[in-house]
């Protein structure tokens, strides 16, 4: 039985031999420090990446990257988003363009990147791999398109930072230089979620941290995280995680993570 690294190496050889252009792209992207390039197989294991991506992933070499999943390399909240995007692509059979996502920079900080992903398929249409590139918005050369993306990313960051406050789409849209409807459409296109869904996601994530790291009552956590009351927290938390807040906290403690 192959180890995950052996599986990754085997998959890399098969796919790179079948599509030699991927290997050439990997070499070309090695020259770009502001672009992350990666390749995954159908099992969502990494089988390739440029030097910038290898640094971002926190591994020392391309060999160390092979066979790893996003959950092996990145914070679980980020990894879940990456794999959700990948599954969406594979189920729809369509590429993803101009998606905003949070990525670990080489200095360990997390920042906004704009990503493009495409599917690699054989002659009968079977999807064999996913190739993606991501560019750090803080390093992208300034232009009308990049400035607009950066402005939207800044507005989304404000939404994440102020998750306990009411959603003010008009204010966020104004900061991004868009109307409320334009902002909502662009956010949906770039993140796959509406502004309201993004806010709920940020609130649930904050609640999960509080459930793990504090002994605060559920009602207090609900208020601190922007939910109307404990019932609202419970409803949204269970919809997002499959567990009630109490079940989540108890399971975390039962696993010895107190």
C-alpha positions in Angstrom: 0.0 0.0 0.0 1.4 3.4 -1.1 2.0 6.2 1.4 0.4 9.5 0.7 3.8 10.8 -0.6 4.1 7.8 -2.9 0.6 8.3 -4.1 1.3 11.9 -4.9 4.5 11.1 -6.7 2.8 8.4 -8.8 -0.1 10.7 -9.6 2.4 13.5 -10.5 4.3 11.2 -12.9 1.1 10.0 -14.7 -0.5 13.5 -15.1 2.7 15.4 -15.9 3.6 12.8 -18.6 0.1 13.0 -20.1 0.1 16.8 -20.0 3.7 18.0 -20.3 2.6 21.6 -20.4 1.9 21.5 -16.7 5.6 20.8 -15.9 6.6 23.7 -18.1 4.1 26.0 -16.4 5.5 25.0 -13.0 9.0 26.0 -14.1 7.8 29.3 -15.5 5.9 30.2 -12.4 8.9 29.4 -10.3 10.2 32.8 -11.5 7.3 34.7 -10.0 7.3 35.5 -6.3 3.9 37.1 -6.3 2.0 34.2 -7.9 1.1 30.9 -6.2 0.8 28.0 -8.7 -0.4 24.6 -7.6 -1.7 21.3 -9.1 -4.0 18.8 -7.4 -5.1 15.4 -8.5 -8.7 14.1 -8.5 -8.3 13.1 -4.9 -7.4 16.8 -4.0 -3.8 15.8 -3.2 -1.1 18.3 -4.2 1.1 17.0 -6.9 2.8 20.2 -8.0 3.5 23.8 -7.1 5.9 26.6 -7.8 8.5 27.9 -5.3 6.2 30.6 -4.0 3.4 28.1 -3.3 5.9 25.7 -1.5 6.9 28.6 0.8 3.3 29.5 1.4 2.5 25.9 2.3 5.3 25.9 4.9 7.1 22.9 3.4 10.8 22.8 2.5 10.6 21.2 -1.0 8.3 20.1 -3.8 9.0 16.5 -2.7 7.6 17.3 0.7 4.5 18.8 -0.9 3.5 15.7 -2.8 0.5 13.8 -1.6 -0.5 16.4 1.0 -4.1 17.8 1.2 -5.0 21.4 2.0 -5.8 20.2 5.6 -2.3 18.9 6.0 -0.8 22.3 5.1 -3.1 25.2 6.0 -5.4 26.3 8.8 -8.5 24.1 8.7 -10.9 27.1 8.1 -8.9 28.0 4.9 -8.4 24.4 3.9 -12.2 23.8 4.0 -12.8 26.7 1.7 -10.2 25.5 -0.8 -11.6 22.0 -1.0 -15.2 23.3 -1.2 -14.1 25.3 -4.3 -12.4 22.3 -5.7 -15.5 20.1 -5.2 -17.7 22.8 -6.7 -15.5 22.8 -9.8 -15.5 19.1 -10.2 -19.2 18.8 -9.8 -20.0 21.7 -12.2 -17.2 21.0 -14.6 -16.4 24.7 -14.9 -13.4 26.8 -14.0 -13.4 29.4 -11.3 -12.3 32.9 -12.1 -11.5 35.9 -10.0 -12.3 34.2 -6.7 -11.2 36.1 -3.6 -9.8 33.8 -1.0 -7.6 34.1 2.1 -4.2 32.6 1.8 -1.2 32.2 4.0 1.7 34.4 2.8 5.3 33.3 3.1 5.8 35.5 6.2 3.0 33.5 7.9 0.4 36.3 7.7 -2.9 35.7 6.1 -4.0 38.0 3.2 -6.4 38.3 0.4 -5.5 36.7 -2.9 -7.4 36.6 -6.2 -7.5 33.1 -7.7 -8.1 31.4 -11.0 -8.6 27.6 -11.2 -9.1 25.3 -14.2 -9.8 21.6 -14.7 -7.5 19.3 -16.7 -9.3 16.5 -18.5 -8.3 13.7 -20.8 -9.7 13.1 -24.3 -13.0 11.5 -23.0 -13.7 14.4 -20.7 -12.7 12.8 -17.4 -11.3 15.3 -15.0 -7.8 14.3 -13.8 -6.4 17.4 -12.2 -6.9 21.0 -11.0 -4.5 23.8 -11.8 -4.7 27.1 -10.0 -2.9 30.4 -9.6 -3.4 33.0 -6.9 -2.0 36.5 -6.7 -1.5 38.5 -3.6 -3.7 41.6 -4.0 -1.2 43.7 -1.9 1.5 43.0 -4.5 -0.5 43.1 -7.7 0.5 45.9 -10.0 -2.1 48.7 -9.7 -4.7 49.1 -12.5 -8.4 49.8 -12.6 -9.3 46.1 -12.3 -6.8 45.4 -9.6 -7.8 48.5 -7.6 -11.5 47.4 -7.8 -10.6 43.9 -6.6 -8.5 45.3 -3.8 -11.4 47.6 -2.7 -13.8 44.7 -2.6 -11.3 42.7 -0.6 -11.0 45.6 1.9 -14.7 45.8 2.2 -15.0 42.0 2.8 -12.2 42.3 5.4 -14.2 44.9 7.2 -17.2 42.6 7.2 -15.1 39.8 8.8 -13.5 42.2 11.4 -16.9 43.7 12.4 -18.9 40.4 12.4 -20.7 41.4 15.6 -22.2 44.5 14.0 -25.3 44.6 11.8 -24.7 44.1 8.1 -24.4 47.5 6.3 -24.2 46.6 2.6 -24.6 50.2 1.4 -21.6 51.3 3.5 -19.4 48.4 2.3 -20.5 48.9 -1.3 -19.6 52.6 -1.0 -16.1 51.8 0.2 -15.7 49.5 -2.8 -17.0 52.2 -5.2 -20.1 50.1 -6.2 -23.8 50.2 -5.8 -25.3 47.8 -3.2 -26.5 45.4 -6.0 -23.2 45.5 -7.8 -21.3 44.8 -4.6 -23.5 41.9 -3.8 -23.1 40.4 -7.2 -19.3 40.8 -7.2 -19.0 39.3 -3.7 -21.1 36.3 -4.8 -19.0 35.9 -7.9 -15.7 36.2 -6.0 -16.5 34.2 -2.9 -19.4 32.0 -3.8 -21.4 33.6 -1.0 -23.7 36.6 -0.6 -22.6 39.3 1.9 -25.2 38.0 4.4 -23.8 34.5 4.1 -20.3 35.7 4.5 -21.3 37.6 7.7 -23.0 34.5 9.1 -20.0 32.4 8.2 -17.7 34.9 10.1 -20.1 34.8 13.1 -20.2 31.0 13.2 -16.4 30.8 13.0 -16.0 33.3 15.8 -18.6 31.4 17.9 -16.6 28.2 17.3 -13.5 29.8 18.6 -15.3 31.0 21.7 -16.8 27.6 22.3 -13.4 26.0 22.1 -11.4 28.6 24.0 -13.7 29.9 26.7 -16.3 28.8 29.2 -18.7 31.7 28.4 -22.4 30.8 28.4 -24.0 30.2 25.0 -26.2 33.3 25.4 -23.1 35.5 25.9 -21.3 34.0 23.0 -24.4 34.6 20.8 -24.5 38.3 21.7 -20.7 38.7 21.4 -20.8 37.1 17.9 -23.6 39.2 16.6 -26.5 36.7 16.8 -29.9 37.9 17.9 -30.1 35.4 20.7 -29.0 31.9 21.7 -31.7 30.2 19.5 -30.4 32.1 16.5 -26.8 31.0 17.3 -27.9 27.4 17.6 -29.9 27.4 14.4 -27.1 28.9 12.3 -24.3 27.0 14.0 -26.0 23.7 13.4 -26.8 24.5 9.8 -23.1 25.3 9.2 -21.4 22.5 11.2 -24.0 19.8 11.7 -23.7 20.1 15.5 -25.4 22.4 18.1 -23.0 24.8 20.0 -23.3 22.6 23.1 -22.6 19.4 21.1 -19.6 21.1 19.5 -18.2 22.3 22.8 -18.7 18.9 24.5 -17.1 17.0 21.6 -14.1 19.3 21.7 -13.7 18.7 25.4 -14.2 15.0 25.2 -11.4 14.8 22.7 -9.1 16.2 25.4 -8.8 19.7 24.0 -9.6 21.5 27.2 
